[in-house]
Amino acid sequence: MKPQHGSRLRNFHQAKWDEEVIFELSNPGERGIHYPQVERAISDAVGDGVSEIPASMRRESPPALPEVGQMRVLKHFLRLSQQNLGADLNIDVGQGTCTIKYSPKINEKIAGSAKARDIHPHQDESTVQGALRIMYELDLFFREISGMDRFSLQPSSGSHAILTMAAVIHKYHEVRGEADTRDELITTIFSHPSDAAAAAAKGYRITTLYPDEQGMPDLEALKAAVSERTAGLFITNPEDIGIFNPHIAEFTRVVHEVGGVCGYDQANANGIMGITRAREADFDLCFFNLHKTFSAPHGCGGPASGALGATKEMADYLPVPLVGFDGGKYYLDYDVPHTIGKARTFYGAFPVILKAYAWIMSMGAEGLKEAARIAVLNNNYLFKHITEIAGATSPYKGGKRRIEQVRYSWEELYNETGVDTHDVTLRLADFGFHLWQSHHPFVVPQPFTIEPTESYSKEELDEYLDGLRHVVHEARTEPDTVKRAPHNSVVHKIDESVYDDPDKWAITWRAYLKKHGREAAKIRG
């Protein structure tokens, strides 16, 4: 069906190459380049470059890498690039809770420069003073933004920062002789699932609070849940439904009264940075996602970083090393009295740290606040217009306005037409749009979650709204078109049972061959 007259939808059709994986293109002996033989005088002087390596460190056989000519490699990856969408190509406001925003290309260029790209974690501190200064100053920035007293940039992601928070809380109670007693951690159903998962991975039993009729976390349920066994609270605010809890300080007070520690999941900080702070809500720990809120691309598409902050008391438990400054030089600080040790092998993902630093420096304090204001404005513009589309609703009325995102529902559309949220998602792909269906399990029936961020103009939001209106119109007039979607995308209908069957998953080519046999590798499709 063609877009309705006056619609802003584009005539989109994505390239489809039916491209093999690179290992299927491999031909023994094929090369992209042939290196010349080493001259005899050079080999006599320096050896063969291998014999000096201890035998225990040498491979017994070469790595099973694909053998592919240069032209075929070029075609392969260019074809794959044409089958991708992303922030540089399409309007991806539908990536709810993930804060997809524009990362200035100058920042990408800086992070890709040799000065940043070629440093090695084993270099002497004296040779990386610039990098250490950036880390140190970013720590200072986040202290100001959050009110915390010290930050570690070591965690690899937001979820890793949550796991690190759980380790810090466990160590805190261990030092006090209460680790065995305090084995319960409280979170909420609309906080990120990683808040429960990471704490459970650390060994905590999880208590999950559900919202009251207004959509707020239930304070009375929290009071009933806390006890001498409470280790802490992990909570997102605003939660994934976009409602900010104005009584958050009461939640931290209740947990503190029984001796628990409060950790703030600030992955949803894009609408509140420069406006509210963890300190004023009396949190002990908090983290930011540098790969979302502070412009570096989303962690699922590359490296990530979770900046973990702590009050003065809790800073004694942060992972080492931190970055210090003695007035003359910057250094890696291992003098942390009750440290949990290392959260990862080296300090952190420096390119992501550098992008976040560059973005904050270019924005300034008022710029960060303005980005938050525009994100909230964009979100409420969509909130008004989406809830005017017949068939789309948003549960809970706790906030007349939402912060940086909203969890919506297609339940009314589904009951009327039989078109569900998955169908709508796949049909929107035909117009180059993305729609996120929210975390499982679907607490909100037929959910979809949208977060526009400050990066998008009114014109782009209107184009996205036209896409939603068009698909809803199709659902009522020709529902089979929606149910058979996508039609213009790279992949059409796939076997969804694979999602929930670990026996069919294969993360690497080697794993695929082990699970499905080498004969399967010869069969395409």
N, C-alpha and C positions, 0 to 999 in steps of 0.2 A: 504494500500500500504506500502511495506517495504521501509525503508530508502535506498537511493541510495548508491552504493558502495563507501566506503571511508568516508561516513558521520559519524559524531561524535554523532549522536542521539542515545539515550539509549533505550533499550526495556522496556518502562515504562508502568505500569498498576497500577492504584490506587485502594486501597481496597474500597469496597462498601458494607456497612453493612445494609443499609435500616433501620437505627436506629431511634427508637422513640425519642421524646423529653422526658426529665426526668419525667415530670408530667404524661405522659402516662404510665410510668412504675410503678406508685404509687399503692400500695395495702394497705388499712387501717390496721394499726397494725404492719406492717412490719418494722423492725428496723435493723440498722447496728450494734448497740451495746446497751446492756441493762445495765444501771447504777444501782449499788446496792442501796438499800434503805438507807436513811440517819439514822445514829444511833441516838437513842433517846437523849443521852447526848449532842450530837452536836446540834440537833435542839432546845433543851432546852436552850442552850447557845447562839445561834446566830439567832434563829427564822427560818422561812421558806424561807427567802431570797426574799420574794415578798411583804409581808405586810408593810415593811418599805417604799416601793415605793408609792408615792402619788397616790391616786385612779385615778386622771386625767391622769396619765402617764401609767396606766396599760391597756393592751388590754382586751377587753371584751370577745374575743375568740382567741384561738391559731392561729398563722399564718398558712395559707394553703400551707404548704411545702410538697413536695413529700415524701412519706413514702416508702423507698426502702432499701432492704438488702445490706449488705456490698459488697458481691460478684457481685451483679448486678450493683452497683454503679461503681465498679472497671472496669467491662467489658464495661459499657456504655461509660465512659470517655476515656478508651483506644481505643475503636472503633472510637470514634469521633476524637481522635488524629491521627488515621491512615487515616482519610478523610481530613486532612488539609495539605496544603503546606505552605512553608514559607522560610525565608532566610537561615535557617539551613538545608533545604532539597533540594531546587531547585534554579535554576538561575532565579531570579525575576527582571532582569534588566528592564523589561517592565513597571514597576510601575512609569511611568513618572510623574515628578513634586513632587514625594513623597520621594525621596532620601532614598531608602531602602539600608542600609549598615550594615555591620557586627558589632555587639556589642560584644566586648570581654567578654568571659564568666566570667573572674575574676571580671569585673565590675558588672555583674549581681549578682554574689555571694556577693559582697560588699553591693550592694543595698538591698539584701535580708537578710542581717545579722540582728540579734536581735537589735544591736545598732542603726540601721537605721529603722528597721521595727516596733519596739515597742515604739518609741517615740510618745508622744501625743501632739497635738497642744495647750493644756491647761497647759502643764508643765511650771514651772517657768523658766525664761530665764537662771538662773544660772545652771540649769540641762541640758541644750541643747547647751552649748557653742560650742561644736564641729560642730553641725549642722549649727549654726549661722555663724561660721567662714567659713564654706564651701560656704554658700550663699553669704557672704560678699566678699570672694575672687573670686567667680565666677562673681560677679558684676564687680570687678576690671579687670578680664580677658576680659570681653565683652567690657568694656570701651576701652581697648587697641585694640581689634579686630575691633571695629567700629568707634572709635574716639568720641563716645558719653561721657557724663559726669556723668550719673547715670543710673542704671538699676533696674527695678522691675522684680522679678521672679514670681509674683503672677498669671498672666494669665494662664489659663488652657490649652491653645493650641495656634496655630498660628491664627486661626479665632477669638479666644477670645482676643488675643493681638490686632488684628485689631479693634475689637469692643472697646477695652480699649483705643486705639489710637483715635478713633472717639470721645469717651467721653472726653479725654484730650483736643482735639481740641475744642470741644463744650464749655468746661469749660474755656479754654483760651479766647475765644471770648466773653463768658459771663462776665468774669471779666473786659473786655475792653468795655462792653456795646454794643457789636455788634452781640450777638448770634442770635437775631431775624432777622437781616439783612443778615448775612452770612449763608445761608441755602443750598448752593450747594457744592458738592464735586466732584472732577474730578478723573477719573481712566482710564485705557486702557483696550481694549478687551482681550489682552493677559496677563494682570496681573491676579492674582488669582480671581475667582468669589467672594470670601469672601471679597475682597476689596470693591466691590460694595455692597454686601449683608449686611455686618456689618455696613457700613455707612448708608445704607437705614434703617436698624433697629434702628439706632440712630435718624432717622428723616430727614436725608439729602436727597435732590434731587440729582440724579446721572447723571453726564455727562460722556459718554464713548467715548474715542478717539480711532480711528481705525488707522492701520499702513499705511505708505506710500508704494510706490512700492518696496522699499527695505526691508520692514518689520519693519522699525523703527517707534516708535510712532510719529505721525505727529505733529511737533513743531508748524507749522502755525495754525493747528486746535486748539492747546492749547492756542495760543495767542488770537484766536477768542473766546475761551470759557471763559477765565478768566474775572472777573469783580469785582465790589464792593460786589457782593453776594458770591464770592468764599471763602469758609471756608478752603479748603485745597486740597491737591493732595495725593492720594494713588497710588503707582506705584511699580511694580516689575522690577528688572533689575539685571541679564538678565530676559527677559520675558519668558513665557512658550514655545516659539519657539526656545529658546536657543541663541538668538542674544543679545549681550551686546550693550547697547546704549551709545556710547562714548560721546554723547552730553548731558548727564543727568544733569550736572550742569546748563546748559542753561534752562532746564525745571524748576528746583527749583528756578532759578532767576526770571523767568516769574511769577511764583506763588507768590514769596515773594514781588515782586513789587506792587501787588494789595493787600497785607496784608494777604495772605493765609499762611497756615502751611503745611509743606511737610513731609509726612510719608512714609518711605521706607519699603516695604514688602520684607524681606530678606529670605523668605522661600527657595529661589533658591540660597542660598549662598555657596553651596557645591563646586562650581568651582571658587569662588573668595575670600574665606576667606584667610586672610594674604596677599592679592594682591591688593584689592581695599577696601575703607572704606566709610561708610556713611558720615563721617565728611567732606571728601574732595569733596563730591558732594553737600555739604551744606544742608543736611537734618536736620530737627528739631527732628524727631522721627524715630526710626527703631525698628524692632524686628527680632529675630532669633527663629527658631524652634529647641529647644533642642532635641526633639524627631525625628529628621531627620539629620540635619547637624552635630550635635554633638553626634551622635551614639546611643542614646536611641531609642528603637524600635518605629516604626510609631504609631502615636496616635490612629489610628483606631484599633490597636491591643492592646491597653492598655492605661495607663495614659500618658498625654502629658504635654508640658510646652512651653509657648511662652515668651521668655525673651525680655522685652520691655525697650528700651533705649531712653534717652532724652538728649538734650543739657542742659546746666546750666539753661537757662531761662525756658524751658519746664519742667524741673525736679520738679518745684514747683507744678505741677499738677498731678504728678504720684499717683497711688493708695497707700494707707497706709495698713500695715506698710512697710517701707523700712528697710534694715538691716544696722546698724551703728556700729562704733567701736570707743571707747573713749580713746584708748591707753592701757586700762587694761581689758576691757570686751566688748563682742559683745552684742548688744541689738536691740530690735524692735523699730524702729524710727517712731513715729507718728507726728513728728513736720514737717509737709509739708504744707506750707502756703495756697496753693490753691488746695489741694488734691481733687480728684474726689470721695474720700472715698475708699471703698473696691471694688475690682473687683470680689472677691470670698470670701467665709467665712473665710478661713485661708490663710496662706502665699502662698503656692504653692504645687506642686507635688514633695515632697522631694526625693523619689527614682529616679525620672527622673533627678532632679537637681544633685544628687549624681553621677549618671552614666555619665552625661555630664562633671562634674568636674573631675572625674577619667580619662575620655578619654582625655581631654585637658591636664591634668597633665602628662599623659603618652606620649602624642604626642609632647608637647612643641611647641614653636612658629614656628620653622622650619618644624616640623612634620605636623602642620596644613596646611602650605603652600604646602608641598609636597603632601598631600592628595588632595588639590585642583588641583595641576598640573596633578596628575594621573587621577583624575576624568575627566578633560578636554581631556587628551590623550585618555582615554577609549572611551569617547563620540565621538571624531573625528575619531577614528578607526572604530566605528560602522557607523558613518555618511558616510564615504567613501564607505564601503562595502554594506550598505543597499541601497544607491542610485545607486549602480551598479546592483541591482536586478531588472530585467525588471518588471515593474508594480508598483514599489515603487518610490515615489518622495518626495521632501521636498520643500515647497513653500518658496519664498522670498530669495533674494540673498544678503541681507544686510551685511552678514558676510561670508567671505570665509571659516572661521572656526566657529564652534558653541562652546558655553561654556559647560554647564553641561548636557544638554538634547537637543532633537530635536523633533519637531512635524512633523511627516511624513504623507503621504497620500497614500492610496491604490486606488485612483480614477482610475488610468490607468488600474490596474488589474480588477477592477469592470467593467469598460466599455468593457473590452476584454472578461471576463469570466462570469460575473454575480456574482462572489464571492465577498462579501463585507467585510468591516473591522470586523464586528461582527462574520462572518463565520471564518475568519482567527484566531481571538482571541480564539474561542472555539476549533478549531482544534489544536492550539498550546498547549492547556491544555492536549491533549492526549500525549504530550511528557514531561509533567511536567513544562511547561513554562507558563508565564503570559504575556499578551499583554494588555496594557491600551489604551483605545480608545479615551481618551481626554475628557475635560469638554464639557458638553452640553451648548449652542447649538454648532453644528459642524460648526464652522467658516471655518475651513479647511475641504474640502469634504473628506469623508472616512478616518478620521484621526486615527493615532496611535502615541503615544508619548513614547519615550524610554529615560531613564536616567540610565546609568550604574554605576555611582559612582566609588570611588577608590577601592572598596572592591573586584572587580572581576578581575581575571587573564585573560590573552590573550586566554588561552585555553578555559575558560568558555565563553568568548565572541564568540569564533569561534564555540563552540557548539550551542550557541543561534542563530548565523547566519545560521548554517546548518538547524536549525528548520525552520527559515523563508524561506530559499531556498526550503526546502522540501515541505512546504505547498503551496508555489507559483507554484511549479512544479505540484503538485496534482490539483491545481485550473485549470490548463490548460489541464491536461490529464484525470482526473476523478473528476470533480467539485462536483458531488453528495457526494463524500466521505467527502469533506470539509463542505458542506452545512448541512450534517447530524451530524456533530461533536457536542460535543465530544463523543468518543466511549470508551475510556479507563478511563474516569474520574468518579467521584462519582455521579454527576448529569448529565443527558443528557439534551435534550431540555426542556425548561421550558416555562411557559406562560408569555411572556414579557409584556403583558398588565397590570400585577400586579404592575410593576414598577411605572406606572403613575396613579394608582388608589388608592388614600388614603383610600377609603372605604374598601379596602382589606388588608391594612397594619395592622399588629398586632405586636407591639414591645414586649409585655409581654404575658404570658399565660392567665392572667386575661383578658387582652384586646382581645385576640383571642376568649375566651369564650363569652365575651360580644357581639362581632361582629358576630360570626358564630354559637353561641349556643352550649350547652354542648353536644348535640348529635353529632355535627361535630367532637368533640374531640375523639369520639370513632371510627371514620373512618380514616384509614391510607391511605396515598397516595395522 
